[in-house]
Amino acid sequence: MSAQELAADRSAAKLAAARFAAAQWTRATGAGVDPHEYLGVTDGLTSVADWGPSFLRTGQGYLKRAEEAGSPVSAGEYLLMAARWFHLATLAPCAGDVEGGKQAEAHRAAVEADHALSRALTVLDSGARRVSGDGFTGWLRGPADAPGIVVVVPGLDSAKEEFLDVVSALLARGLAVYAMDGPGQGVLTATTTLSHAYERVVGRVIDALGAPRVGLVGLSLGGYFAARAAALEPRVAAVATVSGPYRLCWEELPEPVRDIMVRRAGGTDPARAFARHVDLAALAPRITAPMLVVDGDRDVIPGVTNGEALARLAPRGSYLSVPHGDHLLGNARPDWLPQLSDHLTRTLTGAPAWTP
């Protein structure tokens, strides 16, 4: 290869890394990492292959800060930030990774994220309780006498460490919150695969929590999981979805999304079968709990049908569409997170709408 060709390859690799970083921008900043630090880390990427190692190093830097912190609160805050960076490290593409090195790197990052979150909550929230069972694990937080419990359900490549702001918003309203990883998600990706029958997982979670009823909030593919569970698990008393698919079409999905689904489902055939199940047309009319469906108008992933039909077909559904919102609406948090949190709070507690 000539020097000119080598330079062109390097330039193309750096451009691909920049495009990938730009695509993850609002997701990462919505998850709570500092936008300036994100730009600093991603500006140094020479290829997409650098993503995982660079984000792992950043997370490890926060672990070191936690060790050197001047107070338990500071240590806990650094550990929470480490958990965020470790989780984002798992988003690195693994397509074509014949040897499995990138998958192993992602699994390591997921374990690091889980461990950092566990350490953070031990310091910051003495009442937090780890609750695990068949196909799920997570943290229950909030007062023991809370008037309601909300289960936060992640999506295809998200995890309990990604939605700490959602957890905080619900805790601030006096609710208890269980942030979970389910089959094929988060720290469980190395030992389990995606399951479309998420109502069974939610049922086991409710049993483990000892709750007579719960609210659900599902994000991205978690929106499908939450809606399906609300249709089939009678103990779901309130539900909200954010960027959740009403229907998936395997043939139209972008290749990176299919690659993730293949890894999380355990192969191409299981992934295709999983995608066929993601269709809420028959289930939506069975969702009797009050439901809020949140979409961003700029969320236009091919092969994914947004939630307008879900809200329309659910007997007590309502629809919030944010014109400038993208997938997961990380660029529009104030336009939906307060409304979603209030919806779940009012539904679970029976509190009247607040008037200033």
ABEGO torsion letter per residue (X at the ends): XBAAAAAAAAAAAAAAAAAAAAAAAAAAAAAGBBAAAAAAAAAABABAAAAAAAAAAAAAAAAAAAAABABAAAAAAAAAAAAAAAAAAAABBABGBAAGAAAAAAAAAAAAAAAAAAAAAAAABAABBBBBBBGBBEBBBEBAABABBBBBBBBAABBAAAAAAAAAAAAAAGBBBBBBBBBGBEAAAAABBBBABAAAAAAAAAAAAGBABBBBBBBEAAAAAAAAAAAABAABABBBBBGBBABBBAAABBAAAAAAAAAAAGEAAAAAAAAAABBAAAAAAABABBBBBBBBAABBBBGBBBAAAAAAABAABBBBBBAABBBGGAAAAAAAAAAAAAAAAAAAAGBBBBBX
